[in-house]
Amino acid sequence: MGASSHRFPGAVSRPRFGWRAELDRGALHLRRGDSKAARACFARAHALAPDEPEPALALGREEWKLGRLVDAERLLEQAWEARPSWPLAACALGRVLIERGEIARAERTLAPALAALPDHPALHMVFGELHLEAGRLAAAHESFVAAGAAGAERWQVDRGLARVENGRGIALAAEAPGGGEKLTEAAFAFKRAADLDPAWAPPHVNLGALFHRLGRPSAARAAYLRAIALDPSSGSAHFNLGLLCRDEDDLAAAERAFVAALAADPPHPRARRELALVCAERGDRARAVALFEEELRATRRPDAWVYTQLGVIFIEAGEPSRAEAALRQALVADPEHPQALAQLARLLAGDGRYLEAAALHRRATEERARRSGNPAPPAASK
């Protein structure tokens, strides 16, 4: 960010003193890659001139980079309110609002600047990001194309269009649960996304999930491994590879994949559960129990499914008291959980408590008739 990026268009060059000098020093630190020193300069500039929009913009951008969205929004809104048609302020505030999920406010922020400067490429790019977040894929496509026509760099436009194609593929795949032409269209959309942004992993993850769904494990594995090569921290790629390995009864490889998914940044939300199941299948009950208990602590809420899995492990380990306690905890969380009812019925029947077991078995049968037992599909990646 150069010093000129903090001036209003048409500003007259003048000697730099006070807050302006701090802005210049901050911009120099940014060019040298020292964001911490830059932020300190911008903070001093804002303290010296708390009503000036330029220091507010510079400091707000740095707060956004650090993930301090509330402070970033406050500072950037100050800069934007001083001049609603200022594209730098509108784009920066718009992006923060999009990240916070405030789509309508972001749109109101960007509109005056785009009306004043209809050929500004950055405004079209941020509008494209807004439409993507709102699920308006056609509008996002139009905005990114308009950004290119207005002079945005080709790689920026292609990056935006790749996200449109990836989103289109996800939507098409969701519309075709039983297969058909839409799955073919989805595959082509994912391939177009990968061609537009060759360094981006999610289209490969999604293509792998599509191949997995179509019963093409070799193609699915190749797509997942390509995604991991592009982004070794992709939780979705590791997780989906783990599902594929488990389907092929390669439990050791599935365990390695789920461990990687759990270590990803951010961790895949289902990785710990699947890892625990694989550990149980491999006979490592102690580790499976530890992982399920860690899941309960991490989520900080009672979970009938997790308690049921603990109950099953304790039954198989020959610990009926611990099994019964876990299964009854599952029924506290979900009184009609069919698997918990069935497992507790099995346990009580083995202990000679036939009347209670029969009642639980009847409830489990009735509840199963009302619930679907379809497994969760491989995870999509946005």
N, C-alpha and C positions, 0 to 999 in steps of 0.2 A: 504494500500500500504506500504510494508515494505521497509527499506532502501536498501535491496538487490535488490529490483525491479528497482532501479535507476542505477545499475552498468551494464556495458557490461559483457556478459558471459566471465568467465575466469579471471575477474579482481582480482588482488592480494589484500588481506586485508591490510590496512595501517591505521595509526592514522588519525582521521578525523579532519581537520581544514578548516577554511574559508567556501567556498561554499559547500563542502562535509558535514561539520558539520551542516549547515543550512538544507541540504537535510535530514539528520538523524533526526533533530528536527521536520521537517515537517512531516516525515513519522510517528514519534511518536504521533504527534497531530492527524493525520488521524486515527491511531489505537484507539485513545481515543474519536474519533467522533467529534473533533473540526476542521472542514474544514476551517473556517476563519483563525485560527492561522496557520494551515498548509499552506494555500495559501500565507500568509505573509512570512513564512520561505522560500518557494519556490521562491517567488519574490525576496527576498534578495539574494538567491543563484544565480538566473539568473543575477541579477545586478552585483554580484561579478565575475561571469564567463559567460558573454553574448555569448561566442562562444562555450560553452560546451553543448553537446546534452542532458545530464541527467537533468539539471535544466530546460531546455526548455521543455522536456517531462513532468516533474512533474507539472510545472506551466501551460502548455497547457492543461493537463487533468483537472485541477481545473477550468480553464477558460471555458472549454466545459461544465462542470457540472453547471456553472452559466449561460449558454446560450450565452456566448460571443464567437460566432462561428468564427468571423473574427480573433480575437486575438488568439483563440485556433488553428486555421488553421496555422497561421503564425509561432507560436511556435512549433507546432508538425511537420510542414514541415521542420523546421530547424533541429529538432532531427532526422527525417527520412532521410534527405539529408546527414547527417553525416554518416549514416550507413543504406542503403536501405534494408538490410536483417535483421535488428533488429526487431523482431516480435512485441515488445511492442510499438515501434514508428509506425510501419506500421498499426497495429490494431487501435491505437488511432486516427491517421490521417485518416485512411480509414473510421472510423465511423463518424468523423466530415464531411468528404466529402459526405458520403451517406446522412447525415442529410441535407446537403446543396443542395442535388440533383445532385451532380457532380459525376455521376456513372462511367463514363469512367476514370476520374482521380483517383477515388477510386480503380478501377480495376488495373490501372497502378501502384498505390502505393503498393498494396498488392502482386502483382505478383512476384517481386524479392524475397520478404521474403518467400513466399510459395515455390518458386523454391529452395531456400536454405534450408528450413526446411519443407519438404513435410508432416511430421507427427506432425506438431504443431497444437494442437486442437483449440487454439484461432483464428488462421488464417483461419481455415476452418469455424469456427462459423461466423466470420465477412464476409467471402465470401458468406455464406448462407444469411446473412442479406442483402448483396448487391444484390444478385439474387432476393430476395423477393421484394426489392424496385424497381427493374427493371421489375418485373412481370414474371421472369423466374422460375416458381414454381418447375419444374422437377430438374433444376440445384440447386435450393435452397435445395430441399430434399436430393440430393446427397451430398451437402456440409455438411449438418447437420449430416447425417449418417457417413460421413468421420470424422467429429469432434468426434463423439462417438467412432469410431474405434481407433482414435488417443488418446483417454483418457479423453475427455471432460466429465464433470459430467453429470449424467443421466438427472437431472432436466433441465440443460441447453439445452441439445439435444431435450428433449421433448417439451420444450418451443418453440424452433425453428420449430420443426415439427408441433406443434399446429398452428403456423402462416401459414405454408404451407397449411395445411388442411382447415383452415379458408379461405385463398385466393382461394383455389380450389373450395370450396363451393360457394363463391361469383361469380366466373367465370361460374360455371355450372348453377347457378340460372339465370344469365344474358343471357345465351344461350337458355333458355327455357321460353320465354315470355308467351306461352300458356299452360304450364304445361308439363307433360310427365315424362319419365324415368329420365331425367336429374335433375328434381327437387327432385326425390327420392335420386339420387346420391348426390345432394347438401346437403340434410338433413343428410345423413350418414357422409359426410365430416365435417359438423358442429359438429355432435356428436363426431366424432373422435377427433376433435380439443378440445372440452370440456373435453374429457377423458384424453387427453395428458397434458392439463394445467387446472386442475379443478378450479383454483382460477381466471381464466381469463374470463371477462364478454363478450367480443365481439361475441364468437360463440353462446352464448345464445340469444343475440340480433338478430343475423342473423337467427337463428332457429325460433325465434318468428316472424320475418318478413316473413319467408317462410310459417309458419302456417297461419299467417294473410292473406297472398296472396291466400292460398288454402282454405280459408273459414273455418278455425278451430280456432275460437276466444278463446276458453278456453285454448287450447294448447299454443296459442300465448301469452295470458296473463301470463300463468305460466312461460314461457321462459323469458318474459320481467321482471317479478318479481324476477326470479332467478338472472338475470343479475344485477338488482338493489341491491339485497342482496349482491352480490359479489363486486359491485362497485357503491355505492350510488351516485357518481358524474358522472355516465355515461349519457351524454346528449342524445345519440342515444336511449338508453333504455327508458328513460322518454318520449322522443319525440314520439317514436313509440307506447308506451302505450297510450299517448294522442290521437294519430290517431285512435287507436282501440276503446278507450272510446267514441270518437266522432262518430265513425261509429255505435256504440251501443246506440247513443242518450243520453249518460251519460255525459252531458256538464259540470257538476260540477267536476267530476273526470277528464275529459279532461283538464279543466282549471288548476287543481292542477298539472297534469302531465306536461303541457306546462310551468307552472311557474318553476317547478323543472328543466326542460330542459334548460330554460333560465338562471337559477342560476348555471348550471353545469360549470365545469372548463375543457375545454373551453365551453362556451355556444353553444347550437346547433344553427346553422346558420338560420334555418327556424322557430325556436321556437317563436320568437316575433310575426311573422306574423300569425302563427296558433293561438297563444294566443289572438291576437287582433280579429280574426274571431270568436272565441268562445265567447269572451266578447260581440261582436256585436250580436251574436245569442242569448245570454242570456239577451239582452236588456241593457247592460252596455255600452251605446254608448260613453260616455265621456272617459271611460278608453280605449275603442277600438281606438278612435281618438288619444288619447295620445300615445298609443303604435305604431300606424302607423306613427305618426309624429316623434317619437323617432327612428323608423326604417329608415326614410329618413335622419335623422341627423347622425345615425350610419354608414350608407352606403355611405353618402356624394355624392350621385348621384341621378338624377331624375329617378323615377321608375314608369312606366306606371301602373303596376298592383296595387301598393300601392295607387297611386292617384285615381285610379278607385274605390278601396274599400272605400276610404274616400268619394268619390262622392256618392256612394251608401248609406253610412251611413247618409250623409247630406240630401239626398232625403227622406230617411225614417224618418228623424227627422223633416222634413218640412222646411228645410233651402235651398231653390232653388238657391240663389245667391252663397252660399259657395259650393254647389254641382256643379254648372256650372263651377266655378273657378277651382275646383279640377279636373273635367273631362277634361277641356281644357288643364290643366297642363299634364294630362296623354297623351293627343294627341300631345303635344309638344315633350314628351319623345319618343312616338311611334305613328306616325300619323295614322297608320292603326290598332291600338289595337282594336280588335272586341268588347270586352266588354265595353270599354270606348265609342266607337262609338254608341253602342246600348243603353247604359244608357243615353248618351247625347241626342240621338234621342227621347227617352222616355220623358226626362225632357222638351225638347223644344216643343214636341207635346202637352204636358200638359199646356204649356204657350201660345199655339196658333201659334207657329212658324212652320207651317206645311211643307213648302217647304224645309227649312233647315233640319228639322227632317226626311223627306222622303229621302233626299240625304244621310244623315248619316246612316239611316237604310239600304239603298241599299249597301253602302260601308261595313257595318258590316256583312251583309249576304254574300257578295262576299268574305270577308276576312275569315269568319268562314269556308267557303268551302275549304280554302287553309290551314287551321291550324288544328292541332289535339287538341281535348279537353280532352285527357286522363289525369287523375289526377296523381300526382307524387306518386311513390311507397314508402313504408316504407323505411327508411334510412338504408343502410348497414353499418356495423361497422368493421373497420380493426384493 
